[in-house]
Amino acid sequence: MKNQRSTTLTIFIGSLLWLLLLLHPSQIRAQETEDEREFDYAQGGEKGPGRWGEMKKEWAACKNGELQSPIDMSNERVEIIRGPEKLKRNYKPCNATVQWTGDAGSIQINGTEYPLRQAHWHSPSEHSINGRRYDMELHMVHLNTDLNLKNKIAVIAVLYKIGRPNPFLSKLARNITSMMDKKGEQTIAGVIDPREIKMSGKRFYRYMGSLTVPPCTEGVIWTISKKVRTVSSDQLHLLREAVHDYAERNARPLQPLHQRDIQLYGPKDTTD
């Protein structure tokens, strides 16, 4: 019964904690992992991060890739860019089951539109700032299916630390608890408004990386909000209990930078 509960809950708003994006020669699509325990995060384990690149041929990038994520964003590595660049978001409410099933809006990067497809959380955070990992990290996954586009995936990340309850998660808490009580019945989350996921569009890090789960596909445009949000310990516990109760953590270890550029965008009138 516990496994049925976990399977149902992974359906909720595009999977709260697990996401797999599969690339095919003729198309790109976002979907869940068929078996959420096909890999795990146990350090030194047979299915842990150190073995991902050896488990399947198509997962080789997890071991051999040069642009892997997550990374640490330390001050000495970051190039500060002052100017008009701003994270352009155009989200709207939309029905959500395994993914946003209609037009939930998009982001725009360098004139290219990336429609929103999925959202999920990792705990602790996967990315770190000056060596510090936070308590949780949100990934909002955007996908442009234009076959002529080189970089088709764009992910917005938001970091969280323990503190005041997160308003968006407070609204979701009743839905999550209800789904836990249904024990295996498939439940549709209904209309989810991604605009309620608060983040700062003024200061953000950007770099080229990869998916943080197998197949570790590279060419992902990462945008990480500099502003760290808060989540209560109860909210974090609820998320872990709902979809993550067989693992203490689901964060991939930090990956080598390999001379990559990391930009920190911010307004001209700031000293931060």
C-alpha positions as CSV (number, residue, x, y, z in Angstrom):
1,M,0.0,0.0,0.0
2,K,2.9,2.3,0.7
3,N,4.3,1.9,-2.8
4,Q,0.8,2.6,-4.3
5,R,0.7,5.8,-2.3
6,S,4.1,6.9,-3.4
7,T,3.3,6.1,-7.1
8,T,0.1,8.2,-7.0
9,L,1.8,11.1,-5.3
10,T,4.5,11.3,-7.9
11,I,1.8,12.3,-10.3
12,F,1.1,15.4,-8.4
13,I,2.1,18.6,-10.2
14,G,4.6,17.0,-12.5
15,S,6.2,15.0,-9.7
16,L,7.2,16.8,-6.6
17,L,10.6,15.2,-6.4
18,W,11.3,13.0,-9.4
19,L,11.7,14.0,-13.0
20,L,13.2,12.4,-16.1
21,L,13.6,14.1,-19.4
22,L,14.3,11.8,-22.3
23,L,15.9,12.9,-25.6
24,H,15.2,11.1,-28.8
25,P,16.7,11.7,-32.3
26,S,13.4,13.0,-33.6
27,Q,11.8,14.6,-30.6
28,I,12.2,15.7,-27.0
29,R,9.6,15.1,-24.3
30,A,9.3,15.4,-20.5
31,Q,8.0,12.5,-18.5
32,E,8.2,10.6,-15.2
33,T,10.6,7.8,-14.6
34,E,8.8,4.5,-15.1
35,D,10.5,3.1,-12.0
36,E,11.4,5.8,-9.6
37,R,13.9,3.5,-7.9
38,E,15.8,2.6,-11.0
39,F,18.5,4.8,-9.6
40,D,19.0,6.3,-6.2
41,Y,21.2,8.7,-4.2
42,A,23.0,6.3,-1.9
43,Q,26.7,7.3,-1.9
44,G,28.8,4.3,-2.8
45,G,25.6,2.2,-3.6
46,E,25.1,0.0,-6.6
47,K,22.5,2.5,-8.0
48,G,24.0,5.7,-6.5
49,P,25.2,8.8,-8.3
50,G,28.7,7.3,-8.8
51,R,27.3,4.5,-10.8
52,W,24.7,6.2,-12.9
53,G,26.9,6.6,-15.9
54,E,27.7,2.9,-15.9
55,M,24.2,1.5,-15.5
56,K,22.9,2.2,-19.0
57,K,24.6,3.2,-22.3
58,E,22.3,6.2,-22.7
59,W,23.3,7.4,-19.2
60,A,27.0,7.7,-20.1
61,A,26.9,11.5,-19.8
62,C,26.4,11.1,-16.0
63,K,30.0,9.9,-15.9
64,N,31.7,11.4,-19.0
65,G,29.9,14.7,-19.4
66,E,31.8,18.0,-19.2
67,L,28.8,20.2,-18.5
68,Q,27.2,18.4,-15.6
69,S,24.9,19.8,-12.9
70,P,24.6,20.8,-10.1
71,I,27.6,23.0,-9.3
72,D,28.7,25.4,-6.6
73,M,28.4,29.1,-7.4
74,S,31.3,30.7,-5.5
75,N,32.0,34.4,-5.6
76,E,35.4,33.9,-7.3
77,R,33.9,32.0,-10.2
78,V,31.0,34.3,-10.9
79,E,31.0,37.1,-13.5
80,I,28.8,39.9,-12.3
81,I,26.8,41.5,-15.1
82,R,24.9,44.8,-14.5
83,G,22.4,45.7,-17.1
84,P,18.8,45.4,-18.4
85,E,18.8,41.6,-18.6
86,K,15.8,40.3,-16.6
87,L,14.2,37.0,-16.2
88,K,11.1,37.3,-18.3
89,R,8.2,35.1,-17.1
90,N,4.7,34.9,-18.5
91,Y,2.9,32.2,-16.5
92,K,-0.8,31.5,-16.2
93,P,-3.1,29.1,-14.3
94,C,-3.5,25.7,-15.9
95,N,-4.7,22.2,-15.0
96,A,-1.9,20.0,-13.7
97,T,-1.6,16.2,-13.5
98,V,1.7,14.6,-14.5
99,Q,2.7,17.9,-16.1
100,W,1.0,21.1,-16.9
101,T,-1.5,19.8,-19.5
102,G,-2.2,23.1,-21.3
103,D,-0.7,26.5,-21.8
104,A,0.8,27.4,-18.4
105,G,2.9,30.1,-19.8
106,S,6.6,30.4,-20.5
107,I,9.9,32.1,-19.9
108,Q,11.9,33.9,-22.5
109,I,15.7,33.7,-22.7
110,N,17.6,35.6,-25.4
111,G,14.5,36.0,-27.4
112,T,13.6,32.3,-27.3
113,E,10.4,31.1,-25.6
114,Y,10.5,28.1,-23.3
115,P,7.0,26.8,-22.3
116,L,6.6,25.5,-18.7
117,R,6.1,21.8,-18.4
118,Q,7.0,20.4,-15.0
119,A,7.9,21.3,-11.4
120,H,9.6,19.3,-8.7
121,W,11.6,19.7,-5.5
122,H,14.9,18.3,-4.2
123,S,16.1,18.2,-0.6
124,P,18.6,19.2,0.3
125,S,19.3,21.7,-2.5
126,E,21.4,20.4,-5.3
127,H,23.2,23.7,-6.2
128,S,25.2,25.5,-3.6
129,I,26.3,29.1,-3.1
130,N,29.8,29.6,-1.7
131,G,29.8,26.0,-0.6
132,R,26.5,26.2,1.3
133,R,23.7,23.8,0.4
134,Y,20.2,24.9,1.5
135,D,17.3,22.8,2.7
136,M,15.4,22.5,-0.5
137,E,15.5,23.4,-4.2
138,L,12.6,23.9,-6.6
139,H,13.1,23.1,-10.3
140,M,10.7,24.5,-12.9
141,V,11.4,22.7,-16.1
142,H,10.7,24.4,-19.5
143,L,10.8,22.8,-22.8
144,N,11.0,24.1,-26.4
145,T,10.4,21.3,-29.0
146,D,11.8,23.2,-32.0
147,L,14.1,20.6,-33.7
148,N,16.3,23.4,-35.0
149,L,17.0,24.7,-31.5
150,K,20.3,23.6,-29.9
151,N,19.4,24.0,-26.3
152,K,15.8,22.9,-25.8
153,I,15.6,22.7,-22.0
154,A,15.6,25.6,-19.6
155,V,15.3,25.2,-15.8
156,I,14.5,27.8,-13.2
157,A,15.7,26.9,-9.7
158,V,14.8,28.5,-6.4
159,L,16.6,27.7,-3.2
160,Y,14.9,27.4,0.2
161,K,16.0,27.5,3.8
162,I,14.1,26.6,7.0
163,G,12.1,29.5,8.2
164,R,8.6,30.9,7.7
165,P,6.1,28.7,5.9
166,N,6.1,29.0,2.1
167,P,2.6,30.4,1.0
168,F,2.5,28.3,-2.2
169,L,3.3,25.0,-0.3
170,S,0.7,26.0,2.3
171,K,-1.9,25.9,-0.4
172,L,-0.7,22.6,-1.7
173,A,-0.4,21.0,1.8
174,R,-4.1,20.1,1.9
175,N,-4.0,18.5,-1.6
176,I,-0.9,16.5,-0.6
177,T,-2.5,15.2,2.6
178,S,-5.7,14.3,0.8
179,M,-3.8,12.3,-1.8
180,M,-1.9,10.5,0.9
181,D,-5.2,9.5,2.5
182,K,-6.6,8.2,-0.7
183,K,-4.0,5.4,-0.8
184,G,-3.5,4.6,-4.4
185,E,-6.4,6.4,-6.1
186,Q,-5.3,8.6,-8.9
187,T,-6.1,12.2,-8.1
188,I,-5.9,15.2,-10.4
189,A,-4.4,18.3,-8.7
190,G,-6.7,20.7,-10.6
191,V,-5.7,24.2,-11.6
192,I,-2.2,25.2,-10.4
193,D,-1.1,28.8,-10.9
194,P,2.7,28.9,-11.4
195,R,2.7,32.6,-10.7
196,E,2.2,31.8,-7.0
197,I,5.7,30.2,-6.9
198,K,7.5,33.3,-5.8
199,M,11.0,34.0,-7.1
200,S,13.1,37.0,-7.8
201,G,13.6,38.0,-11.5
202,K,16.1,40.8,-10.7
203,R,19.1,38.9,-9.5
204,F,19.9,35.4,-10.8
205,Y,22.8,33.1,-11.7
206,R,23.0,31.5,-15.2
207,Y,25.2,28.8,-16.6
208,M,25.1,25.9,-19.1
209,G,24.6,22.5,-17.4
210,S,22.7,19.2,-17.5
211,L,19.8,17.4,-16.0
212,T,20.6,16.3,-12.4
213,V,19.1,12.9,-12.9
214,P,19.8,10.2,-15.5
215,P,20.3,10.4,-18.5
216,C,22.1,13.7,-17.3
217,T,21.5,15.3,-20.7
218,E,23.6,18.3,-21.3
219,G,22.8,21.6,-22.9
220,V,20.4,22.7,-20.2
221,I,20.1,26.5,-19.6
222,W,20.1,26.9,-15.8
223,T,18.7,30.1,-14.2
224,I,19.0,30.2,-10.4
225,S,17.3,32.9,-8.4
226,K,19.7,34.6,-6.0
227,K,17.1,35.3,-3.4
228,V,16.8,32.4,-1.0
229,R,13.1,31.7,0.0
230,T,11.9,30.0,3.2
231,V,10.0,26.8,3.9
232,S,8.9,25.5,7.3
233,S,10.3,22.3,8.7
234,D,6.7,20.9,8.7
235,Q,6.3,21.6,5.0
236,L,9.7,20.0,4.2
237,H,8.8,17.0,6.3
238,L,5.4,16.6,4.5
239,L,7.1,16.6,1.1
240,R,9.6,14.0,2.2
241,E,6.9,11.8,3.7
242,A,4.7,12.1,0.7
243,V,7.0,11.1,-2.1
244,H,10.4,10.6,-0.7
245,D,9.9,8.5,2.4
246,Y,12.3,5.7,1.4
247,A,15.3,8.2,1.1
248,E,16.7,10.8,3.4
249,R,17.9,13.0,0.4
250,N,17.6,13.2,-3.3
251,A,20.3,15.7,-4.2
252,R,23.0,14.7,-6.7
253,P,26.6,15.5,-5.5
254,L,28.2,18.7,-6.9
255,Q,29.9,18.3,-10.3
256,P,33.2,19.7,-11.6
257,L,32.9,23.2,-13.2
258,H,35.3,22.5,-16.1
259,Q,36.1,26.1,-16.8
260,R,32.4,27.0,-17.4
261,D,31.2,30.6,-17.2
262,I,28.8,31.5,-14.4
263,Q,27.0,34.8,-14.7
264,L,25.2,36.7,-12.0
265,Y,22.7,39.2,-13.5
266,G,21.6,42.2,-11.5
267,P,20.3,45.7,-11.8
268,K,22.9,48.5,-12.4
269,D,21.9,50.3,-9.2
270,T,23.0,47.5,-6.8
271,T,26.1,46.8,-4.9
272,D,25.0,43.2,-4.0
